[in-house]
Amino acid sequence: MGDATVIVPAVAKLAPPRLGRAFERARLFAALDEHADSAALWIGAAPGAGKSTLVATWLRSRRLRTL
């Protein structure tokens, strides 16, 4: 028999970012609030711009459940 290959997903894609000194961004949070009932929302920006941190801080501030 051949060797079985196990694919393990990157932990970064399964865990929320560490927020540390992240602060609330009122204007962006308001934009997210406007679309909170949408089935999906696309957030586009350059790598390292803070997309994941934005969503994580918004979810935390609104006390919303996540996966």
C-alpha positions as CSV (number, residue, x, y, z in Angstrom):
1,M,0.0,0.0,0.0
2,G,1.0,3.6,-0.6
3,D,1.6,6.3,1.9
4,A,-1.5,8.2,2.9
5,T,-1.3,12.0,2.6
6,V,-3.0,13.9,5.4
7,I,-3.8,17.5,4.6
8,V,-4.1,19.7,7.7
9,P,-5.7,23.2,7.3
10,A,-3.7,26.2,8.5
11,V,-4.6,27.1,12.1
12,A,-4.8,30.8,11.1
13,K,-7.8,30.0,9.0
14,L,-9.6,28.3,11.9
15,A,-8.9,30.7,14.8
16,P,-9.7,34.4,15.1
17,P,-6.8,36.8,15.1
18,R,-5.2,37.9,18.3
19,L,-6.6,41.3,18.9
20,G,-4.1,42.8,21.3
21,R,-4.3,46.6,20.9
22,A,-6.9,46.6,18.2
23,F,-9.4,49.5,18.5
24,E,-12.9,50.0,17.4
25,R,-13.4,51.8,14.0
26,A,-16.7,53.5,14.3
27,R,-17.2,54.3,10.6
28,L,-16.3,50.8,9.4
29,F,-18.4,49.2,12.2
30,A,-21.3,51.3,11.1
31,A,-20.9,50.0,7.5
32,L,-20.8,46.4,8.8
33,D,-23.9,47.1,10.9
34,E,-25.8,48.2,7.8
35,H,-25.1,44.8,6.2
36,A,-25.3,42.6,9.3
37,D,-28.5,40.8,8.0
38,S,-26.9,40.0,4.6
39,A,-26.2,36.4,3.7
40,A,-22.6,37.4,2.8
41,L,-20.4,40.4,2.7
42,W,-17.2,40.9,0.7
43,I,-14.5,42.9,2.4
44,G,-11.6,43.8,0.0
45,A,-8.3,45.4,0.8
46,A,-4.6,44.8,0.4
47,P,-2.9,42.0,2.4
48,G,-2.1,43.2,5.9
49,A,-4.7,46.0,5.8
50,G,-6.6,44.6,8.8
51,K,-9.6,42.9,7.3
52,S,-9.6,39.9,9.7
53,T,-8.9,42.2,12.7
54,L,-11.8,44.5,11.6
55,V,-14.2,41.7,11.5
56,A,-13.0,40.1,14.7
57,T,-13.2,43.4,16.7
58,W,-16.7,44.1,15.2
59,L,-17.9,40.6,16.2
60,R,-16.4,41.0,19.7
61,S,-17.9,44.5,20.2
62,R,-21.4,43.3,19.1
63,R,-21.0,40.0,21.1
64,L,-22.0,38.0,18.0
65,R,-21.4,34.3,18.0
66,T,-19.0,32.8,15.5
67,L,-18.2,29.3,14.3
